[in-house]
């Protein structure tokens, strides 16, 4: 059996890293919900797989680029 022996500093750094991951995850979900204009609820976004979130994020990016190129209003 392997026993982890981290210092307090290592533990605090890991906690900070995990908090940042959670924040980034939430930000990704909120962006998806906002760009989808309510067609995906936050609850539904939380239930999506990482692959589904990635696909939707790519579609959003493509649509933003298309809108920029066409000169049509985005908002």
C-alpha angles and dihedrals in degrees: 000000000000118000118206113226108187124165120237089255091055091049092049091049091051091049089051091049092050092048089053091050090052091048092050091047092052092047090053091051094047091050092051091050092047095048091046088056095226098314087115117044122214089249091055091047091055089053094053121105119244088250091055091048090050092050093049092046090053091049090051091050091049092050092049091051092047090050092050092049094047094047092229118144113266102197 
